[in-house]
Amino acid sequence: MSVSQADVMTAMSKVIDPELHVDLVKAGMVKDVRVTGDTVKLKIELTTPACPMKGKIQADAEAALKAVPGLKSFDIEWGAQVRGVAGGSGGGALLPGVKNILLVGAGKGGVGKSTVAVNLATSLAQHGAKVGLLDADFYGPSVPLMTGTADKRPVSPNGKTLDPLIAHGMKVMSIGFLVEADQALIWRGPMLHGALMQLVRDVNWGELDYLILDLPPGTGDVALTLSQSVRAAGAVLVTTPQDVALADVVRAKQMFDKVHIPVLGIVENMSQFICPHCSKSTPIFNHGGGRKAAEMFGIPFLGEIPLDLKVREAGDLGVPVVVGHKDSPEAQAFQDVARAIAGRVSAQSMKSVPLPVMQAR
């Protein structure tokens, strides 16, 4: 019995991406189908290299091909092509090469927002995505220290724009590179707006799959400026489990709702302390509050990050824990959060554009 391209496409149309809730053919993820007798080669192009459901998709695709009558062998090439909001540049005219802008925010300070932003960006870069990290926390820029770039300065190739620094496989820019470490930024709204737009517009970000913005805590001018200037794919809210932090999450969620930026989910940082000697779990700041807040808002709970000395030490040394302790539970937790966020961004981009029509070749 001969096998046709139509047979293969029919089989692939039965494989559903669990994150996108659409079959691989309709999503335009099946590429370069070539049938030779009773063998087939094809490519499955995921919507992000950090796809959280790749294992499930791979198992289902292989099972579907094995069920094709007459097909004796197959070879699947795996790839990834990140899609932007509205099918193109999420950064719009301001950032034409940036596909997706992700905001990392918190209702209050001290919850580890910058730690999450740095490890999220680094995790996505480790998966093979093209990533930029912009430290937009003007009053407390900690990204230079946490990425090991505090003693470096960006250069200008033409006197008009700046080249971002490179750290841990990603492009990095911060207001901390441009002011003295002991200089306090006592700026009003218009000055913040101007400086932020310069860091966004006048930096040579190039082609990026994701630009992560570490926002200042609270609901002030920076988030409002960004919402009016760029089209963000979504925001990630960081909290700790105790009630005082969760109360501020409510205000942050309401702010993003008002400026029409979708909230991709909540990350609970410092969720519990695991004793390195006895492995006993101690909920120092309570536990489970982030999940409850996510359920209350009807948004995804993206994961829990344990409270551990390695995370703090890694940040102080300028080597994110996902790099310096990549096999640790803390690093794995950050990787899980990064994959969950990448999946949510893919789902957002899929909603914003018509689905492509895939033709067998």
URZI-V38378 format. One record per pair of residues at least 24 apart in sequence whose ideal C-beta (glycine too) atoms are under 10 Angstrom apart, sorted by the first residue. I is the first residue (numbers start at 0). J is the second residue. Records with the same first field share a line. If there is no record, write none. Layout:
I=J, J
This chain:
0=37, 67, 68, 69, 70
1=34, 36, 37, 68, 69, 70
2=34, 35, 36, 37, 38, 39, 64, 67, 68, 69, 70, 71, 73
3=32, 34, 39, 67, 69, 359
4=32, 33, 34, 39, 41, 358, 359, 360
5=32, 34, 359
6=34, 39, 64, 67, 68, 69, 70, 359
7=32, 33, 34, 39, 40, 41, 63, 64, 67, 70, 73, 359
8=32, 41, 357, 358, 359
9=63, 67, 359
10=39, 60, 62, 63, 64, 65, 66, 67, 70, 73
11=41, 43, 59, 60, 63, 64, 67, 357, 359
12=63, 357
13=59, 60, 62, 63, 66
14=43, 55, 56, 57, 58, 59, 60, 61, 62, 63, 64
15=52, 55, 56, 59
16=45, 46, 50, 52, 53, 55, 56, 59, 342, 345, 346, 349
17=51, 52, 55, 56, 59, 342
18=45, 46, 47, 50, 51, 52, 55, 56, 338, 339, 341, 342, 343, 344, 345, 346, 349
19=46, 50, 52, 342, 345, 346, 348, 349, 350, 354
20=346, 349
21=346, 349, 354
22=354
23=56, 59, 60, 63, 357
24=354, 355, 356, 357, 358, 359
25=354, 355, 356, 357
26=82, 345, 349, 354, 355, 357
27=80, 82, 349, 354, 355, 356, 357
28=56, 60, 78, 79, 80, 355, 357
29=60, 75, 357, 359
30=76, 78, 80, 357, 360
31=76, 78, 359, 360
32=357, 358, 359, 360
33=74, 359, 360
34=70, 73, 359
35=72
36=69, 70, 71, 72
37=67, 69, 70, 71, 72, 73
38=70, 71, 72, 73, 74
39=64, 67, 70, 71, 72, 73, 74, 75
40=72, 73, 74, 75, 76
41=73, 74, 75, 76, 359, 360
42=74, 75, 76, 77, 78
43=75, 76, 77, 78, 79
44=76, 77, 78, 79, 80
45=77, 78, 79, 80, 81, 341, 345
46=79, 80, 81, 82, 341, 342, 344, 345, 346, 348, 349
47=79, 80, 81, 82, 99, 123, 126, 127, 128, 208, 209, 337, 338, 340, 341, 342, 343, 344, 345, 348
48=77, 78, 79, 80, 81, 123, 124, 125, 126, 127, 128, 129, 208, 338, 341
49=79, 81, 122, 123, 124, 125, 126, 127, 128, 208, 209, 334, 337, 338, 339, 340, 341, 342, 344, 345
50=77, 79, 126, 338, 341, 342, 345
51=334, 335, 336, 337, 338, 339, 340, 341, 342, 343, 345
52=338, 342, 345
53=77, 79, 338
78=127
79=126, 127, 128, 208, 341, 345
80=208
81=123, 127, 128, 129, 207, 208, 209, 341, 344, 345, 348
82=208, 344, 345, 347, 348, 349, 351, 352, 355
83=207, 208, 209, 230, 232, 344, 347, 348, 351, 352
84=230, 231, 232, 233, 261, 344, 347, 348, 350, 351, 352
85=230, 232, 348, 351, 352
86=348, 349, 351, 352, 353, 355
87=348, 351, 352
88=206, 207, 229, 230
89=207, 208, 209, 210, 229, 230, 231, 232, 233, 344, 347, 348, 351
90=199, 200, 204, 207, 210, 228, 229, 230, 231, 232
91=228, 229, 230
92=200, 229
93=196, 199, 200, 228, 229, 230
94=131, 199, 200, 202, 204, 207, 210, 228, 229, 230
95=204, 206
96=129, 131, 203, 204, 205, 206, 207, 210
97=129, 131, 199, 204, 205, 206, 207, 208, 209, 210, 229, 232
98=128, 129, 206, 207, 208, 209, 210, 232, 344, 348
99=128, 207, 208, 209, 210, 211, 230, 231, 232, 233, 341, 344, 345, 347, 348
100=131, 133, 199, 207, 209, 210, 211, 212, 225, 229, 230, 231, 232, 233, 234, 260, 344
101=130, 209, 210, 211, 212, 231, 232, 233, 234, 235, 263, 340, 341, 343, 344
102=135, 210, 211, 212, 213, 214, 221, 222, 225, 226, 229, 231, 232, 233, 234, 235, 236, 255, 260, 262, 263
103=132, 135, 136, 211, 212, 213, 214, 234, 235, 236, 237, 263, 266, 340
104=135, 136, 212, 213, 214, 215, 216, 217, 218, 221, 222, 225, 234, 235, 236, 237, 248, 251, 252, 254, 255, 260, 262
105=136, 213, 214, 215, 216, 217, 235, 236, 237, 238, 239, 244, 247, 248, 251, 266, 268
106=216, 217, 218, 236, 237, 238, 243, 244, 245, 246, 247, 248, 249, 250, 251, 252, 253, 254
107=216, 217, 237, 238, 239, 243, 244, 245, 246, 247, 248, 250, 251
108=136, 138, 139, 215, 216, 217, 247
109=216, 239, 244, 269
110=216, 236, 237, 238, 239, 240, 241, 244, 247, 248, 266, 267, 268, 269, 284
111=237, 238, 239, 266, 268, 269, 304, 306, 310, 311, 314
112=136, 139, 141, 213, 214, 215, 216, 235, 236, 237, 238, 266, 268
113=139, 140, 141, 142, 144, 145, 213, 214, 216, 237, 314
114=141, 145, 213, 237, 268, 269, 304, 310, 311, 313, 314, 319, 320, 333
115=211, 213, 235, 236, 237, 266, 268, 301, 302, 304, 333, 336, 337
116=141, 142, 145, 211, 212, 213, 214, 235, 237
117=141, 142, 144, 145, 146, 166, 167, 169, 171, 211, 213, 313, 314, 317, 319, 320, 321, 322, 333
118=145, 167, 304, 310, 313, 314, 319, 320, 321, 322, 329, 330, 332, 333, 334, 336, 337
119=209, 211, 213, 235, 237, 266, 301, 319, 321, 333, 334, 336, 337, 340, 341
120=146, 166, 167, 168, 169, 170, 171, 209, 210, 211, 212, 213, 319, 321, 337
121=145, 146, 166, 167, 168, 169, 211, 318, 319, 320, 321, 322, 330, 333, 334, 337
122=167, 319, 321, 322, 325, 330, 333, 334, 335, 336, 337, 338, 340, 341
123=168, 169, 208, 209, 211, 321, 334, 337, 338, 340, 341, 344
124=166, 167, 168, 169, 170, 208, 209, 211, 319, 321, 322, 337
125=167, 168, 169, 319, 321, 322, 325, 330, 334, 337
126=168, 208, 334, 337, 338, 341
127=168, 208
128=168, 169, 207, 208, 209, 337, 341
129=168, 169, 170, 204, 205, 206, 207, 208, 209, 210
130=167, 168, 169, 170, 171, 207, 208, 209, 210, 211
131=163, 169, 170, 171, 172, 202, 204, 205, 206, 207, 208, 209, 210, 211, 212
132=163, 164, 166, 167, 169, 170, 171, 172, 173, 209, 210, 211, 212, 213
133=163, 170, 171, 172, 173, 174, 195, 198, 199, 202, 204, 210, 211, 212, 213, 214, 225
134=171, 172, 173, 174, 175, 176, 198, 211, 212, 213, 214, 215
135=172, 173, 174, 191, 194, 195, 198, 199, 211, 212, 213, 214, 215, 221, 222, 224, 225
136=173, 174, 175, 212, 213, 214, 215, 216, 221
137=173, 174, 175, 178, 184, 186, 190, 191, 194, 195, 198, 214, 215, 219, 220, 221
138=174, 183, 184, 185, 186, 191, 215, 216, 217, 219, 221
139=175, 184, 213, 215, 216
140=173, 174, 175, 176, 177, 178, 180, 184, 213, 215
141=173, 175, 213, 314
142=166, 171, 172, 173, 174, 175, 176, 211, 213, 314
143=171, 172, 173, 174, 175, 176, 180, 317
144=173, 175, 180, 314, 315, 316, 317
145=171, 173, 213, 313, 314, 315, 316, 317, 318, 319
146=171, 173, 314, 317, 318, 319, 322
147=171, 316, 317, 318, 319, 322
148=172, 173, 175, 176, 317
149=173, 175, 176, 180, 317
150=180, 317
151=176
152=176, 177
153=177, 202, 203
155=201, 203
156=203
157=203
159=201
160=197, 200, 201, 202, 203, 204
161=197, 198, 201, 202, 203
162=202, 203, 204, 205
163=198, 202, 203, 204, 205
166=317, 318, 319, 322
167=317, 318, 319, 321, 322, 323
168=322
169=207, 209, 210, 211
170=202, 203, 204, 205, 207, 210
171=211
172=198, 199, 201, 202, 203, 204, 210
173=198, 213
174=198
186=220
187=220
188=219, 220, 221, 223, 224
189=220
190=220
191=215, 219, 220, 221, 223, 224
192=220, 221, 223, 224, 225, 227, 228
193=224
194=221, 224
195=220, 221, 224, 225, 228
196=224, 225, 228, 229
199=224, 225, 228, 229
200=228, 229
208=341, 344
209=337, 340, 341, 344
211=235, 340
213=237
214=251
216=247, 251
217=247, 250, 251, 254
218=247, 250, 251, 252, 253, 254, 255, 257, 258
219=254
222=251, 254, 255, 258, 260
223=254, 257, 258
225=258, 260
226=254, 255, 257, 258, 259, 260
227=258
229=260
230=259, 260, 351
231=255, 258, 259, 260, 261, 263, 347
232=260, 261, 263, 340, 343, 344, 345, 347, 348, 351
233=260, 261, 262, 263, 264, 298, 340, 343, 344, 346, 347
234=258, 260, 261, 262, 263, 264
235=262, 263, 264, 265, 266, 299, 301, 336, 339, 340, 343
236=262, 263, 264, 265, 266, 267, 289, 292, 293, 296, 298, 301
237=265, 266, 267, 268, 269, 289, 301, 304, 336
238=265, 266, 267, 268, 269, 270, 284, 288, 289, 292, 293
239=267, 268, 269, 270, 283, 284, 285, 286, 288, 289, 304, 306
240=267, 268, 269, 270, 271, 282, 283, 284, 285, 286, 287, 288, 289, 290, 291, 292, 303
241=269, 282, 283, 284, 285, 286, 288
242=284, 285, 288
243=284
244=268, 269, 284, 285, 288, 289, 292
245=285, 288, 289, 291, 292, 295
246=292
248=288, 289, 292, 293, 295, 296
249=292, 295, 296
252=292, 293, 295, 296, 298
253=296
256=296
261=298, 343, 344, 347, 350
262=293, 296, 298, 299, 343
263=298, 299, 301, 339, 340, 341, 342, 343, 344, 346, 347
264=289, 293, 296, 298, 299, 300, 301, 302, 336, 339, 340, 343
265=289, 290, 291, 292, 293, 294, 295, 296, 298, 299, 300, 301, 302
266=293, 300, 301, 302, 303, 304, 332, 333, 336, 339, 340
267=291, 292, 293, 300, 301, 302, 303, 304, 305, 336
268=302, 303, 304, 305, 306, 310, 332, 336
269=303, 304, 305, 306, 307, 310
270=302, 303, 304, 305, 306, 332
271=303, 304, 305, 306, 307
272=305, 306, 307, 308
273=305, 306, 307, 328, 329
275=307, 308, 309
280=305
281=306
282=306
298=343
299=339, 340, 342, 343, 346
300=339
301=335, 336, 337, 338, 339, 340, 342, 343
302=332, 333, 334, 335, 336, 337, 338, 339, 340
303=332, 335, 336
304=328, 329, 332, 333, 335, 336
305=329, 331, 332
307=332
